Structures are given as structure tokens and as C-alpha cells.
Amino acid sequence: MEAVAHRPRPKLRVGLFADRGTQPRWLASAFARVACSECAEIAVLAHGEAPPARMPWLWRAYGALDASIFGSDSDL
């Protein structure tokens, strides 16, 4: 039987959009994982200009608890 040469598939080109220029560490990490992917490449990276929205009090409380346990993004 004859061996068939497989051509590698081209990478999937993706675009990433963030609602503002500064993002939390987890999102920056997710963008980095996409950039290092063997099957995808970042073709476009864009961000909006909207001011940060005020988060509900429960979400802010969760964020404070999370930062006290795991550290904050400013700890980098």
C-alpha cells in the first residue's frame, strides 16, 4: 500500500475583541494560550473604548474575596 503524504492544515485565523484596553490576568492568559496554539493564530486583536462599568456589589465582594485568597492582578 502506498503511503499518503499529509499536508499540514493551515492554522485557523481568529480575531479577539476585548471591551477595553486593560484586562484581568485570566483573560490575558487566555489570549496568550490562543497565541501559542498549534492550530490557531491571532489575526486581529482589538479593544473598545468604553469606560469600565460599575460592577454589582455582589460581584465586587466576590472579587475582593478572590483577591484576598489568590492575589490581585496588581501583584504581578
N, C-alpha and C positions, 0 to 999 in steps of 0.2 A: 504494500500500500504506500502511496506517495504522501510524503509529509506536506502539509499545507502551511505556508508561512502566514502568520497572523500579523497584520499591521496594527500597531498600537492605535487605539482610538484617540482622536484629539480631545483635549480637556474641555469640559463644559465651561463656557464663559458665563460668569454670574455678575450681577450688579448688587451692591449693598447700599442701603439707604438708612441713615440714622436721622432722628428728628432734630438733633442739634450737634454741634461740633464736639462737645465733651460727652463722653460716655462712661458708664461704670466699667470697672475692671473685667467683669464676667463677659460683657459684650465685646470689649476689645479682644479678649482671649478667643471668643468665638470667631471673630473676624480673622484673627491670626491663624486659627485652625483651618479656615477655608483657604487662606493664602498659602498654607503649607500642604494642602491636599494634593494627592497624586491624580485626582480625577477632575479637579475644578481649578479655574484660575479667575482672579478678580479682574473684570474688565472695566468696571465703573465703581467708584466709591464716592458717594455724595452725602451731604447732610443739609438739613433745613436750617432756617434761621429763627425758628420760633423760640421765644423765651421759655425757660422751664416752667411747667405748670405746677401749681401748688398741689402737693400730694395730700390725699385724705389723712386724717390724724392717725387712723389705724395703720396705714402703710408707713407713715413716719415713725410710729412706735416700733413697728417690726424692723425697720431699717436701723433704728438706734440699738435695738437688742442684737441684731445681726452684727453690727459694727463692734459692739462691746465683746461679743464672743469671738468673731473671726477677724476683727480688724477692719479698718476703713480703707477706701481707695487712696486716701492721702498718706497711708502708711508705706507706700511703695518706695 
